[in-house]
Amino acid sequence: MKVLRAVSICLCLLSVVTVGQTNANQKTTKVDSTPASLLGPADVANILPASVFFRGQSAPVQTRNSGGVRFEDKSLMLVSLVDNSGYSSQIQEKYQAYLISESALDIDGHRLAPGAYGCGFLNDSSFVVMDIGGHDLFTAHAIHDGELHRPTPLQVMAAPNEQGRYRLYAGRNFVNFGLATGK
């Protein structure tokens, strides 16, 4: 009888350990396969500082006009319009938004290293990215989306039919972006 009870206890303990390991493996799998998610103004407001540094000055961000992406690897890309009124008209024309990325991005075929940048849409057909000192890094082709139902000053949306790709909109104009591949 004592032997039977000991065997029963051992079997119960073994089943508890096995269930615990199965649950731990399931939790690990869920964490590793977290899908990307879009971040809205409320999400960005909790992360982005109230003002940002660009070309020797600080400018307040417009968190109501912001967005971003939390990628599958949990890295962030945040972008927000800025109040650029303290800058010269030449800078104001190009510096409309502040972009921060924790991972390298591919913006319309241009590789952007992790960091903080100034950016803006020009002449409804191009998107310029500048380093923190205000020097142009590249200009990408912007696309006009006449079918966008509710344009806003700035928003980030998933690119339709393109897994892992997104669109950064200013009004009805946008550039495609996603995580850069390779080195």
ZADO-1210 file (C-alpha; in nm, 4 decimals, padded with zeros to 6 digits):
<atoms>
<atom x="00.0000" y="00.0000" z="00.0000" code="MET" pos="1"/>
<atom x="00.2826" y="00.2425" z="00.0888" code="LYS" pos="2"/>
<atom x="00.4600" y="00.1557" z="-00.2368" code="VAL" pos="3"/>
<atom x="00.1426" y="00.2202" z="-00.4376" code="LEU" pos="4"/>
<atom x="00.0938" y="00.5553" z="-00.2625" code="ARG" pos="5"/>
<atom x="00.4582" y="00.6534" z="-00.3308" code="ALA" pos="6"/>
<atom x="00.4228" y="00.5628" z="-00.6989" code="VAL" pos="7"/>
<atom x="00.0995" y="00.7650" z="-00.7220" code="SER" pos="8"/>
<atom x="00.2658" y="01.0688" z="-00.5650" code="ILE" pos="9"/>
<atom x="00.5615" y="01.0392" z="-00.8048" code="CYS" pos="10"/>
<atom x="00.3274" y="01.0193" z="-01.1055" code="LEU" pos="11"/>
<atom x="00.1345" y="01.3250" z="-00.9860" code="CYS" pos="12"/>
<atom x="00.4560" y="01.5244" z="-00.9390" code="LEU" pos="13"/>
<atom x="00.5815" y="01.4170" z="-01.2812" code="LEU" pos="14"/>
<atom x="00.2579" y="01.5324" z="-01.4476" code="SER" pos="15"/>
<atom x="00.2745" y="01.8709" z="-01.2685" code="VAL" pos="16"/>
<atom x="00.6349" y="01.9214" z="-01.3845" code="VAL" pos="17"/>
<atom x="00.5438" y="01.8235" z="-01.7428" code="THR" pos="18"/>
<atom x="00.2441" y="02.0612" z="-01.7509" code="VAL" pos="19"/>
<atom x="00.4598" y="02.3406" z="-01.6055" code="GLY" pos="20"/>
<atom x="00.7245" y="02.2885" z="-01.8745" code="GLN" pos="21"/>
<atom x="00.4604" y="02.2853" z="-02.1475" code="THR" pos="22"/>
<atom x="00.3113" y="02.6126" z="-02.0185" code="ASN" pos="23"/>
<atom x="00.6589" y="02.7706" z="-01.9951" code="ALA" pos="24"/>
<atom x="00.7330" y="02.6676" z="-02.3550" code="ASN" pos="25"/>
<atom x="00.4026" y="02.8139" z="-02.4725" code="GLN" pos="26"/>
<atom x="00.4725" y="03.1439" z="-02.2970" code="LYS" pos="27"/>
<atom x="00.8188" y="03.1643" z="-02.4550" code="THR" pos="28"/>
<atom x="00.6728" y="03.1004" z="-02.7982" code="THR" pos="29"/>
<atom x="00.4143" y="03.3757" z="-02.7561" code="LYS" pos="30"/>
<atom x="00.6761" y="03.6309" z="-02.6495" code="VAL" pos="31"/>
<atom x="00.9048" y="03.5455" z="-02.9418" code="ASP" pos="32"/>
<atom x="00.6289" y="03.5786" z="-03.2021" code="SER" pos="33"/>
<atom x="00.4754" y="03.9105" z="-03.0965" code="THR" pos="34"/>
<atom x="00.3236" y="04.0746" z="-03.4027" code="PRO" pos="35"/>
<atom x="00.4130" y="04.4289" z="-03.4981" code="ALA" pos="36"/>
<atom x="00.1714" y="04.6959" z="-03.3833" code="SER" pos="37"/>
<atom x="00.0929" y="05.0501" z="-03.4861" code="LEU" pos="38"/>
<atom x="00.1290" y="05.3201" z="-03.2215" code="LEU" pos="39"/>
<atom x="-00.1109" y="05.6111" z="-03.2074" code="GLY" pos="40"/>
<atom x="-00.0702" y="05.9583" z="-03.0583" code="PRO" pos="41"/>
<atom x="-00.1552" y="05.8419" z="-02.7037" code="ALA" pos="42"/>
<atom x="00.1086" y="05.5662" z="-02.7223" code="ASP" pos="43"/>
<atom x="00.3745" y="05.7998" z="-02.8603" code="VAL" pos="44"/>
<atom x="00.2951" y="06.0690" z="-02.5994" code="ALA" pos="45"/>
<atom x="00.3935" y="05.8209" z="-02.3268" code="ASN" pos="46"/>
<atom x="00.7331" y="05.7569" z="-02.4893" code="ILE" pos="47"/>
<atom x="00.8472" y="06.0681" z="-02.6783" code="LEU" pos="48"/>
<atom x="00.9782" y="06.3695" z="-02.4825" code="PRO" pos="49"/>
<atom x="00.7810" y="06.6957" z="-02.4909" code="ALA" pos="50"/>
<atom x="01.0556" y="06.8697" z="-02.6890" code="SER" pos="51"/>
<atom x="01.3349" y="06.7434" z="-02.9132" code="VAL" pos="52"/>
<atom x="01.6781" y="06.8683" z="-03.0166" code="PHE" pos="53"/>
<atom x="01.7541" y="06.9489" z="-03.3813" code="PHE" pos="54"/>
<atom x="02.0153" y="07.1794" z="-03.5333" code="ARG" pos="55"/>
<atom x="02.1115" y="07.3586" z="-03.2139" code="GLY" pos="56"/>
<atom x="01.7600" y="07.4206" z="-03.0795" code="GLN" pos="57"/>
<atom x="01.4800" y="07.2456" z="-02.8991" code="SER" pos="58"/>
<atom x="01.1351" y="07.2270" z="-03.0522" code="ALA" pos="59"/>
<atom x="00.8127" y="07.1063" z="-02.8904" code="PRO" pos="60"/>
<atom x="00.6545" y="06.7974" z="-03.0473" code="VAL" pos="61"/>
<atom x="00.2901" y="06.7853" z="-03.1510" code="GLN" pos="62"/>
<atom x="00.1934" y="06.4549" z="-02.9930" code="THR" pos="63"/>
<atom x="-00.1596" y="06.4803" z="-03.1345" code="ARG" pos="64"/>
<atom x="00.0113" y="06.4515" z="-03.4760" code="ASN" pos="65"/>
<atom x="00.2337" y="06.1524" z="-03.4106" code="SER" pos="66"/>
<atom x="00.2520" y="05.7796" z="-03.4706" code="GLY" pos="67"/>
<atom x="00.4867" y="05.4884" z="-03.4862" code="GLY" pos="68"/>
<atom x="00.5442" y="05.1167" z="-03.5039" code="VAL" pos="69"/>
<atom x="00.6533" y="04.8578" z="-03.2489" code="ARG" pos="70"/>
<atom x="00.8157" y="04.5989" z="-03.4758" code="PHE" pos="71"/>
<atom x="00.8157" y="04.2221" z="-03.4209" code="GLU" pos="72"/>
<atom x="01.1611" y="04.2475" z="-03.2572" code="ASP" pos="73"/>
<atom x="01.0089" y="04.5029" z="-03.0130" code="LYS" pos="74"/>
<atom x="01.2161" y="04.7915" z="-03.1522" code="SER" pos="75"/>
<atom x="01.0369" y="05.1226" z="-03.1983" code="LEU" pos="76"/>
<atom x="01.0013" y="05.3785" z="-03.4733" code="MET" pos="77"/>
<atom x="00.8379" y="05.7020" z="-03.3567" code="LEU" pos="78"/>
<atom x="00.7558" y="06.0126" z="-03.5563" code="VAL" pos="79"/>
<atom x="00.5878" y="06.3389" z="-03.4588" code="SER" pos="80"/>
<atom x="00.5275" y="06.6768" z="-03.6151" code="LEU" pos="81"/>
<atom x="00.7209" y="06.9554" z="-03.4424" code="VAL" pos="82"/>
<atom x="00.6621" y="07.3233" z="-03.3805" code="ASP" pos="83"/>
<atom x="00.9392" y="07.4552" z="-03.6043" code="ASN" pos="84"/>
<atom x="00.8520" y="07.8258" z="-03.5653" code="SER" pos="85"/>
<atom x="01.1923" y="07.9091" z="-03.4091" code="GLY" pos="86"/>
<atom x="01.3837" y="07.7935" z="-03.7179" code="TYR" pos="87"/>
<atom x="01.4715" y="07.9820" z="-04.0368" code="SER" pos="88"/>
<atom x="01.2285" y="07.9503" z="-04.3281" code="SER" pos="89"/>
<atom x="01.4818" y="07.7328" z="-04.5150" code="GLN" pos="90"/>
<atom x="01.4835" y="07.4823" z="-04.2265" code="ILE" pos="91"/>
<atom x="01.1073" y="07.5082" z="-04.1663" code="GLN" pos="92"/>
<atom x="01.0433" y="07.4010" z="-04.5252" code="GLU" pos="93"/>
<atom x="01.2204" y="07.0669" z="-04.4702" code="LYS" pos="94"/>
<atom x="01.2026" y="07.0128" z="-04.0932" code="TYR" pos="95"/>
<atom x="00.8397" y="06.9298" z="-04.0249" code="GLN" pos="96"/>
<atom x="00.8740" y="06.6134" z="-03.8180" code="ALA" pos="97"/>
<atom x="01.1101" y="06.4349" z="-03.5818" code="TYR" pos="98"/>
<atom x="01.1750" y="06.0656" z="-03.6440" code="LEU" pos="99"/>
<atom x="01.3383" y="05.8269" z="-03.3956" code="ILE" pos="100"/>
<atom x="01.4178" y="05.4658" z="-03.4772" code="SER" pos="101"/>
<atom x="01.5783" y="05.1943" z="-03.2660" code="GLU" pos="102"/>
<atom x="01.6446" y="04.9749" z="-03.5722" code="SER" pos="103"/>
<atom x="01.7682" y="05.0379" z="-03.9248" code="ALA" pos="104"/>
<atom x="01.4835" y="05.1289" z="-04.1588" code="LEU" pos="105"/>
<atom x="01.4323" y="05.0975" z="-04.5317" code="ASP" pos="106"/>
<atom x="01.2532" y="05.4107" z="-04.6532" code="ILE" pos="107"/>
<atom x="01.1680" y="05.3797" z="-05.0227" code="ASP" pos="108"/>
<atom x="01.4934" y="05.1900" z="-05.0878" code="GLY" pos="109"/>
<atom x="01.7111" y="05.4164" z="-04.8692" code="HIS" pos="110"/>
<atom x="01.8729" y="05.2670" z="-04.5583" code="ARG" pos="111"/>
<atom x="01.8381" y="05.4780" z="-04.2422" code="LEU" pos="112"/>
<atom x="02.0530" y="05.3779" z="-03.9430" code="ALA" pos="113"/>
<atom x="01.9034" y="05.3783" z="-03.5912" code="PRO" pos="114"/>
<atom x="01.8954" y="05.7298" z="-03.4490" code="GLY" pos="115"/>
<atom x="01.7086" y="06.0599" z="-03.4374" code="ALA" pos="116"/>
<atom x="01.6356" y="06.2628" z="-03.7509" code="TYR" pos="117"/>
<atom x="01.4498" y="06.5600" z="-03.8861" code="GLY" pos="118"/>
<atom x="01.2280" y="06.4970" z="-04.1863" code="CYS" pos="119"/>
<atom x="00.9562" y="06.6473" z="-04.4010" code="GLY" pos="120"/>
<atom x="00.7534" y="06.6278" z="-04.7195" code="PHE" pos="121"/>
<atom x="00.8420" y="06.8703" z="-04.9981" code="LEU" pos="122"/>
<atom x="00.6426" y="06.9783" z="-05.3026" code="ASN" pos="123"/>
<atom x="00.3984" y="06.6862" z="-05.2687" code="ASP" pos="124"/>
<atom x="00.6473" y="06.4539" z="-05.4400" code="SER" pos="125"/>
<atom x="00.9469" y="06.4035" z="-05.2125" code="SER" pos="126"/>
<atom x="01.0393" y="06.3215" z="-04.8552" code="PHE" pos="127"/>
<atom x="01.3676" y="06.4465" z="-04.7123" code="VAL" pos="128"/>
<atom x="01.5558" y="06.3033" z="-04.4126" code="VAL" pos="129"/>
<atom x="01.8214" y="06.5064" z="-04.2312" code="MET" pos="130"/>
<atom x="02.0673" y="06.4201" z="-03.9573" code="ASP" pos="131"/>
<atom x="02.0450" y="06.5939" z="-03.6198" code="ILE" pos="132"/>
<atom x="02.2663" y="06.8765" z="-03.7531" code="GLY" pos="133"/>
<atom x="02.0239" y="06.9570" z="-04.0360" code="GLY" pos="134"/>
<atom x="02.2313" y="06.8016" z="-04.3164" code="HIS" pos="135"/>
<atom x="02.0335" y="06.6226" z="-04.5880" code="ASP" pos="136"/>
<atom x="02.0900" y="06.2455" z="-04.5833" code="LEU" pos="137"/>
<atom x="01.8564" y="06.1458" z="-04.8663" code="PHE" pos="138"/>
<atom x="01.5408" y="06.2350" z="-05.0497" code="THR" pos="139"/>
<atom x="01.2823" y="05.9658" z="-05.1205" code="ALA" pos="140"/>
<atom x="00.9916" y="05.9632" z="-05.3625" code="HIS" pos="141"/>
<atom x="00.6571" y="06.0479" z="-05.1987" code="ALA" pos="142"/>
<atom x="00.3326" y="05.9052" z="-05.3366" code="ILE" pos="143"/>
<atom x="-00.0052" y="06.0818" z="-05.3424" code="HIS" pos="144"/>
<atom x="-00.2954" y="05.8702" z="-05.2134" code="ASP" pos="145"/>
<atom x="-00.6145" y="06.0219" z="-05.3533" code="GLY" pos="146"/>
<atom x="-00.8209" y="05.7395" z="-05.2021" code="GLU" pos="147"/>
<atom x="-00.7270" y="05.8071" z="-04.8384" code="LEU" pos="148"/>
<atom x="-01.0619" y="05.8811" z="-04.6735" code="HIS" pos="149"/>
<atom x="-00.9534" y="06.0829" z="-04.3706" code="ARG" pos="150"/>
<atom x="-00.6149" y="06.2459" z="-04.4152" code="PRO" pos="151"/>
<atom x="-00.4543" y="06.3937" z="-04.1053" code="THR" pos="152"/>
<atom x="-00.1453" y="06.6125" z="-04.0716" code="PRO" pos="153"/>
<atom x="00.0645" y="06.3019" z="-03.9852" code="LEU" pos="154"/>
<atom x="-00.0133" y="05.9335" z="-03.9383" code="GLN" pos="155"/>
<atom x="00.1424" y="05.5903" z="-03.9712" code="VAL" pos="156"/>
<atom x="-00.0563" y="05.3089" z="-04.1317" code="MET" pos="157"/>
<atom x="00.0122" y="04.9515" z="-04.2385" code="ALA" pos="158"/>
<atom x="00.0809" y="04.9207" z="-04.6114" code="ALA" pos="159"/>
<atom x="-00.2002" y="04.7217" z="-04.7694" code="PRO" pos="160"/>
<atom x="-00.0954" y="04.3772" z="-04.8965" code="ASN" pos="161"/>
<atom x="00.2675" y="04.4285" z="-04.7854" code="GLU" pos="162"/>
<atom x="00.3550" y="04.2296" z="-04.4724" code="GLN" pos="163"/>
<atom x="00.6013" y="04.4226" z="-04.2520" code="GLY" pos="164"/>
<atom x="00.5741" y="04.7441" z="-04.4547" code="ARG" pos="165"/>
<atom x="00.4181" y="05.0699" z="-04.3405" code="TYR" pos="166"/>
<atom x="00.3289" y="05.4125" z="-04.4718" code="ARG" pos="167"/>
<atom x="00.4209" y="05.7455" z="-04.3162" code="LEU" pos="168"/>
<atom x="00.1575" y="05.9956" z="-04.4271" code="TYR" pos="169"/>
<atom x="00.1521" y="06.3740" z="-04.4246" code="ALA" pos="170"/>
<atom x="-00.1970" y="06.4545" z="-04.5437" code="GLY" pos="171"/>
<atom x="-00.2498" y="06.2387" z="-04.8527" code="ARG" pos="172"/>
<atom x="00.1220" y="06.1979" z="-04.9343" code="ASN" pos="173"/>
<atom x="00.3234" y="05.9061" z="-04.8032" code="PHE" pos="174"/>
<atom x="00.6503" y="05.7136" z="-04.8133" code="VAL" pos="175"/>
<atom x="00.6818" y="05.3389" z="-04.7644" code="ASN" pos="176"/>
<atom x="00.9064" y="05.2053" z="-04.4904" code="PHE" pos="177"/>
<atom x="00.9888" y="04.8916" z="-04.2950" code="GLY" pos="178"/>
<atom x="01.2761" y="04.7296" z="-04.1125" code="LEU" pos="179"/>
<atom x="01.5928" y="04.7178" z="-04.3216" code="ALA" pos="180"/>
<atom x="01.7264" y="04.3742" z="-04.4014" code="THR" pos="181"/>
<atom x="02.0916" y="04.2729" z="-04.3911" code="GLY" pos="182"/>
<atom x="02.3768" y="04.4945" z="-04.2798" code="LYS" pos="183"/>
</atoms>
